[in-house]
Amino acid sequence: MNFLWILYWKRGRWRLAASSNDVNLFWAVAEKAARLSSLYEDNRADRENLLKYMDANEWFGCFYVMVDKAPVVQKKHLKRFNGLLTLWLSAYKQPGQKKIRLMLEHYGDTYPETCVLFRKFIMDRHIENASGAWKLLDFLFSEIDREVTEYNEIDLEELIKRADIEVTLVSARLLADFLHTSMYKGKPLTEWVYDLIPVIVRS
């Protein structure tokens, strides 16, 4: 949290600016989006989506401050999530099939077995463009810390429970189907069949 501030006068009042070691996140993302030919256009809606993305990921553990209504982070901290930011910008407003392809490419070296199984799963069911499919994959990569093939039944049950809370019913059911039908070394990832049903809340 070693921010260095510069005090300057503008439009009749004193303002604070960050030092050369810090960066306006909006500007940095807009510049990166242009290099990637991303559909991110740095308008108000895009900036709000960026902040939601950062909040959802708890700012990747980075400290930030607001200066003139813009988040400022240290440049060295920006490097922590550069890869995931590149993925987010590349997939921004893209169809489901491209989102899935980009995620599988990004995580292919980290979770090769999981990526192979998921690719086969969606291809067999012809759901490459289904919104539930890419949302499931996004959830999966945000939750797992090792290959899904290394999870035992207790771990998989916990994964299903979190999905039932955090993603749509469609995506949660896809996860249950993926785990029960995907074969690894001649066996399904889980022997259990999870029957997820919608919860009706009465007023």
VEXVEX-670811 format. One record per residue (C-alpha): residue in one letter; y, x, z. Coordinates in steps of 0.1 Angstrom, whole numbers. Layout:
N
(site A; (Y; X; Z))
...
END
This chain:
203
(site M; (0; 0; 0))
(site N; (24; 29; -7))
(site F; (49; 11; -28))
(site L; (82; 28; -34))
(site W; (112; 5; -39))
(site I; (144; 10; -58))
(site L; (174; -10; -49))
(site Y; (198; -20; -77))
(site W; (226; -44; -84))
(site K; (222; -71; -110))
(site R; (239; -104; -117))
(site G; (259; -104; -85))
(site R; (232; -95; -60))
(site W; (210; -67; -49))
(site R; (175; -66; -63))
(site L; (143; -46; -56))
(site A; (124; -28; -83))
(site A; (91; -10; -82))
(site S; (88; 27; -88))
(site S; (72; 44; -118))
(site N; (39; 44; -99))
(site D; (38; 6; -100))
(site V; (36; -19; -128))
(site N; (45; -55; -135))
(site L; (11; -72; -140))
(site F; (25; -97; -165))
(site W; (39; -70; -187))
(site A; (8; -48; -184))
(site V; (-15; -77; -193))
(site A; (7; -89; -222))
(site E; (7; -53; -236))
(site K; (-31; -51; -233))
(site A; (-36; -85; -248))
(site A; (-16; -74; -279))
(site R; (-38; -44; -283))
(site L; (-70; -65; -280))
(site S; (-56; -92; -304))
(site S; (-63; -116; -275))
(site L; (-54; -153; -276))
(site Y; (-34; -147; -244))
(site E; (2; -151; -254))
(site D; (20; -144; -221))
(site N; (35; -179; -219))
(site R; (39; -199; -186))
(site A; (4; -215; -189))
(site D; (-12; -181; -197))
(site R; (5; -165; -167))
(site E; (-7; -193; -144))
(site N; (-42; -188; -157))
(site L; (-40; -151; -151))
(site L; (-29; -156; -115))
(site K; (-58; -181; -110))
(site Y; (-82; -155; -124))
(site M; (-68; -129; -100))
(site D; (-69; -152; -70))
(site A; (-105; -162; -79))
(site N; (-114; -125; -77))
(site E; (-93; -119; -46))
(site W; (-72; -95; -67))
(site F; (-101; -71; -69))
(site G; (-92; -58; -34))
(site C; (-58; -47; -46))
(site F; (-25; -52; -28))
(site Y; (4; -67; -47))
(site V; (39; -79; -41))
(site M; (61; -104; -60))
(site V; (93; -90; -75))
(site D; (115; -115; -95))
(site K; (86; -139; -95))
(site A; (62; -114; -111))
(site P; (32; -97; -93))
(site V; (36; -59; -91))
(site V; (6; -37; -85))
(site Q; (1; 1; -83))
(site K; (-10; 16; -116))
(site K; (-40; 34; -100))
(site H; (-52; 0; -86))
(site L; (-49; -16; -120))
(site K; (-76; 8; -132))
(site R; (-101; -7; -107))
(site F; (-104; -39; -127))
(site N; (-94; -27; -162))
(site G; (-129; -33; -176))
(site L; (-131; -69; -163))
(site L; (-95; -76; -174))
(site T; (-104; -64; -209))
(site L; (-134; -88; -208))
(site W; (-113; -117; -196))
(site L; (-86; -112; -222))
(site S; (-111; -107; -250))
(site A; (-129; -140; -241))
(site Y; (-97; -159; -234))
(site K; (-97; -193; -252))
(site Q; (-126; -182; -273))
(site P; (-156; -205; -281))
(site G; (-185; -204; -258))
(site Q; (-207; -184; -281))
(site K; (-182; -156; -283))
(site K; (-177; -157; -245))
(site I; (-214; -153; -240))
(site R; (-217; -124; -265))
(site L; (-188; -106; -249))
(site M; (-203; -110; -214))
(site L; (-238; -99; -225))
(site E; (-223; -68; -241))
(site H; (-202; -60; -211))
(site Y; (-230; -63; -186))
(site G; (-258; -51; -209))
(site D; (-260; -16; -194))
(site T; (-257; -29; -158))
(site Y; (-282; -58; -160))
(site P; (-303; -52; -192))
(site E; (-333; -73; -182))
(site T; (-311; -102; -171))
(site C; (-291; -101; -203))
(site V; (-323; -101; -224))
(site L; (-337; -131; -206))
(site F; (-305; -151; -207))
(site R; (-300; -144; -244))
(site K; (-336; -156; -251))
(site F; (-330; -187; -229))
(site I; (-299; -199; -248))
(site M; (-313; -190; -282))
(site D; (-345; -210; -276))
(site R; (-325; -240; -265))
(site H; (-297; -236; -291))
(site I; (-270; -239; -265))
(site E; (-250; -209; -274))
(site N; (-218; -229; -277))
(site A; (-224; -253; -247))
(site S; (-197; -249; -221))
(site G; (-223; -251; -194))
(site A; (-240; -220; -208))
(site W; (-211; -196; -207))
(site K; (-199; -210; -173))
(site L; (-234; -204; -159))
(site L; (-234; -168; -172))
(site D; (-200; -162; -158))
(site F; (-212; -175; -124))
(site L; (-244; -154; -126))
(site F; (-226; -121; -132))
(site S; (-201; -129; -104))
(site E; (-229; -135; -79))
(site I; (-258; -111; -86))
(site D; (-258; -75; -73))
(site R; (-290; -64; -91))
(site E; (-313; -76; -118))
(site V; (-322; -113; -114))
(site T; (-358; -101; -119))
(site E; (-356; -83; -85))
(site Y; (-347; -114; -66))
(site N; (-374; -130; -44))
(site E; (-378; -168; -39))
(site I; (-355; -168; -9))
(site D; (-327; -150; -29))
(site L; (-331; -173; -58))
(site E; (-329; -204; -36))
(site E; (-297; -191; -22))
(site L; (-284; -185; -57))
(site I; (-292; -221; -67))
(site K; (-275; -234; -35))
(site R; (-243; -215; -44))
(site A; (-244; -227; -80))
(site D; (-248; -263; -67))
(site I; (-215; -259; -49))
(site E; (-195; -237; -72))
(site V; (-203; -247; -107))
(site T; (-208; -280; -126))
(site L; (-240; -300; -123))
(site V; (-247; -292; -159))
(site S; (-245; -254; -153))
(site A; (-264; -256; -120))
(site R; (-293; -275; -138))
(site L; (-292; -249; -166))
(site L; (-296; -222; -139))
(site A; (-326; -240; -124))
(site D; (-341; -243; -158))
(site F; (-334; -206; -167))
(site L; (-350; -194; -135))
(site H; (-381; -216; -138))
(site T; (-388; -210; -175))
(site S; (-378; -174; -181))
(site M; (-409; -152; -180))
(site Y; (-410; -117; -166))
(site K; (-442; -97; -166))
(site G; (-462; -129; -173))
(site K; (-447; -150; -145))
(site P; (-416; -172; -143))
(site L; (-387; -159; -122))
(site T; (-394; -187; -97))
(site E; (-424; -209; -92))
(site W; (-401; -236; -78))
(site V; (-387; -265; -98))
(site Y; (-353; -275; -85))
(site D; (-342; -311; -91))
(site L; (-304; -311; -88))
(site I; (-289; -346; -85))
(site P; (-252; -356; -85))
(site V; (-237; -365; -51))
(site I; (-219; -398; -51))
(site V; (-190; -400; -28))
(site R; (-180; -435; -18))
(site S; (-145; -443; -6))
END
